[in-house]
Amino acid sequence: MGCQEELLVEKVCEIYDKISRFETLKPSKDVNMLFTQLVLTCMPPCPNLDFTKLSKTVQDIRSKLIRLCGEAEGLLESHFSTLLGSLDNPLDNLNLFPYFSNYLKLSHLEFTILLRHSPAGAGPARAAFVGSGPLPLTSIVLAKNHLPTTTFHNYDIDPLANSLASRLVETDPDLSKRMFFHTTNILDVTTELKDYEVIFLAALVGMDKEEKIKVIDHLEKYMALGAILMVRSAHGARGFLYPVVDSCDLRGFEVLSVFHPTDEVINSVVTARKLKFPMHSSLDHEGLAPLMLPCKCSDQIRAFCPLNHELAVEEHLS
């Protein structure tokens, strides 16, 4: 690890120490300032950062920091969902959320990738979002701006989150008929998963590697053959903010592409398709290994990206 990475890790640890002292992570001037500082610290490319080679102390801090980020994000979304829900037309005021523009970019990116890997470039009839939270902006933006006929089923384990989320769309004549909310642990959902042509997995569902793989394996077991899984991940120092999903974590899937934004959009997007035939490999104790196929759409995706959205692209070669 070079000097740049050492300085970054030191800075992140300093910010963690300050964040961990807060009695509450509800939105406030001090909380917002420190999390903004953390995000800005982790945004620049840091290709030589290898989390597996960090000390046990730093790895523990990273695990705790991801959970703190998840808690703060949930509180921030709940705050703004409550605010929006109190307005006459919540969906007309989504730009009150300070990171709404990021969701516009990320949703457009995911839509673009999805169409590249959908039959005849058609959108799905039914989609699921796992970990939709109190402010389900991805589902809302996709439904309103990109997928006008798709039915969205949003899964979250928190009943309050779903109550706040459903209030945002209940007065909308269109989305109230196409957005559904299910309060359950996704690990308890089985046969219903085969009904979705695409499933989005939120970055904070599965807060560490073991939890994340458990969810991915469960989805693989019950998803329809050929269905698409879009997983939000993180790359470089952004892995201090969100769990990192590696291609090798997607057992039983054909990995189609991995996209790493390099602008203010934090999450990477891993796109995979459930294999239509089991892939047997001696490299995987379960007998199912991820299949890496060439990605031929890099130039098209790059050209189609909105708002000068910058991307780093990994091409998987078989």
N, C-alpha and C positions, 0 to 999 in steps of 0.2 A: 504494500500500500504506500503510495507516494505522499508527498507533503500536502498536496491539495486535498486528498482524501482524509488525511489525518486532521487537518484543520477543520474540515467539514464535520467529521465525527465529533470533534471537540465542541464545536459550536452547537450541534444538535443536542449533545449531552447537557450543555449549559442551559439550553432552552427547556429541555425536559425537566431539569431540576427546578426551574421556576414554575413550570406548569403544574408539576406534581404538588406544589405547595398550596394551590388554590383549594378553598373549601368547596367551591362549586364551579362547574365549567359552563354554567348558563351564560348566554351572551352578555358581555359587558365590555367596557372600554379596554380594561387590562387583559381580559381573556382574548378578545378579538385581536389585540395588538400582538400578543405572543404567538398565537396560532398563525397569524399573517407572517410574522417573522420566521416561523418554522417552515412554512410553505415556500417562502422566497429563498430560504437557505437550501432547500432540497430540490428546487426546480432546475438549476443548471445541470447540464450533462455531466455525469461522473462515471464514465465507462469502466474504470478500474476498481470500483468499489465492489468487493466481494463479501457479502454478509457472513458467509460460512467461515471466513478467516478472521472475523472480528473477535475480540476477547469475549469471554463468557459474560462479563459485566455489561459490555456494550450490547451484546445480543439480548440480555435481559431487559435493558433499558429500551431497546427497540420494540420488544414485545409489549412492554407496558405502555410505550408511547402510542403504538397502533391502537391499543384499547382506549387510551385517553382521547385520541383523535376521533375514534368511533363514538365515544360518549359525547364529546363536544359537538360533533356533526349532528347527532341525533337531537340534541338540545336546541341547536341553531335551527334545524328544520322544523322542530315542533313549535318554536317561537314564531317563525314566519308563517307556518301553516295555520296556526291559531289566528294570527293577524289577518291573513288572506281570507280565512273562513268567516271572519266577521264582516267582510265587505259584501256588497250586493252582487258584484260580479267578480268572484275570485280569479277566474281564468284571464280576465282582462287586465289584471294587475300583477302578474307573475314577475314582472321586472322589478318589483319591490325587493325580491330576494337578491342579495348582493352578488351571487354567483350564477344568476340566471343565464347570462351570456355564455358561460362555460358549458352549461347543459345544452344550450342551443347548438354549440359546436360539436360536443360529444355525441349528441343524438343524431345530428346530420352525418357525422362520421360513421356511426354504427349502422345507420340506414343505408349509406353508400356501400359499406362492406357487405351488409346483408343481401342487398340486391345482386351483388356480384356473384353470390353463391346460392341464389334462389333459382328454382326452375323457371326458365324463360324470363328472368328478371322480375318476377311477380312477387308482391309482398305476401306475407302469411295471412291466412284467415284467422288463426288463433295464435296468440303469443302469451308467454308468461314472464313475469318479472319477479325474481326471487329476492326478497329483501327490499321491498319498495319504500318502506318508511312512511313517515307522516307527510312528506312532501314529494310525491311520486312524479317528479318533473320529467324523467325520461319517458315514462309511459304517456304522460300528457302531451309532451312535445311530439313524440312519434305519432300519436293518434291524431293530433290536430294538424300537424304540418306535413307528415310524410306517408302515413298509412291510414287513409280515411275510411277504410272498410274493415280493418283488423279489430278483432275483439281482444282486449287485454285483461288478463287475469293476474292480479297483484297479490303476492304472498308475503305476509309479515307475521312474525311471532307475537308482536305487541298489539293488543286490542286497541289501545289508545292511539297508536300510530295509524291504524286502519280507520278508526273513527274520524280522526282529523283529515285523513286523505280523502275519504269518501265524501266529506262535506264540501270539498273543493269542486267536485264534479256533479253533485246531485242536482244542481239547478240548471246544468247545461243540457239542452235537449238532445244533443248528439252523444257526448261522452257518458252521460248518465245511463245510456243504453249499451255502451261498448266497454265500460270499465267496471270490473268486478274486484272485490277485495275479500281475501280469505285469511282468517286469523288462525294460523297453525304453524307448527314446526315443519319445514319442508321435508324433513326426514320421515315424517308421518304420512306424506303424500306419495301414493304409489301409482295405481292404474291411471289416475287422472293425467299424469305427466305424458302419457302417450298421445294425448289429444292436441299437443302443441307442436307446431312446426318449427318454432324457435323459442328458446328459453334464454333470458338474460339473467346472469348471476351477478348481483351487486358486489362491490369490492369488499364490503365489510361483513358479508355472510361467510363465516369461518374466519376467525380472527388470527389463527396461526396455521401453519402448514398442515398439521394433522387434521384440524377441523375442516379446512378447505378441501382437502382430498376426500374426506369422508362424505362431504356434500356432493362433490363431483362424481364420486363412485356411485352414490345413490341415484343421481340424475341419470347417469349412464345406464344403470340397471333398468330403469323404468321408462326412459324416453323412447319415442318411436324410432325405428331404424331410419337413418338418413336425416333425422331432425338436426337442426343447428343449435349449438350452444355458444353463446357469446359471453365470455368471462372478462370482467374488469380486473386488471392487475396493476402492477407498478414496475418501474424500471429505474435502475440506478439509485440515487439517493432518495427518490420518491418512495422507495421501499421502507423508509422510516415512517411513512404516513399510512401506507396500505400494505396488506399482504401481497407477496409476489407469487404469481402462478407461473410455473415453468411448463413447457410443452410436455415434458415427461410425466407431469401430474395428471394428464388427460388420457388415462388408460381406457382403451376401448373406443377412442375417438380418432378421426382423421383430422389432424391439425391443418387448417387451411391457410391461416395467416396470423402474424403477430405484429401489431402496430404500436409504436411508441411515440406519442405526441411529444414535441419538444417546446411547446408554448405553454400558456397558462392552464391548459387542460392537463390535469395530473394523471388520470388513469390511462394505462395501456389497455388495448382491446385484443383478447385472444379469441379467435374464431375457429370452431371445430365442428365436425359433423360426426354423428354417431355412426360407427361402422356398420355396414350392412352384412358383413361377414366377420366373424371373430378373427383377430390377428394373433396367432400363436407365436410367442417369442420366448426363447430361453433367457432373455435378459430381464424378464419380469416374472416374479414369483407367482403372480395371479394368473399368468397365461395371457394377459391382454396388454399390449403395448401400444403407445400412440403411433399412428402412421403419419409420417411427414411427406407431404406432396409438394411439388413445385408450385409456387405462387406466380401466376402469369399476369396478375392484374395490378402490379405495383404502379406502373405509369398511369393507368387509368384512374386508380384511386387517388393518386397524388394530384392529378389534374382536376379531379372533381371535388376536391376538398374545399369547403366554404371558408370565407373570411380569411384567406391566406393561411389556413391551418397547416402548420408544419408537421411532418411525420418522419419518424425513422422507421424503416421497414426491415423486418427480418424475413428472408425468403428461405423456406424449408425445402431442402433437396433430398429426395429419396435416395 
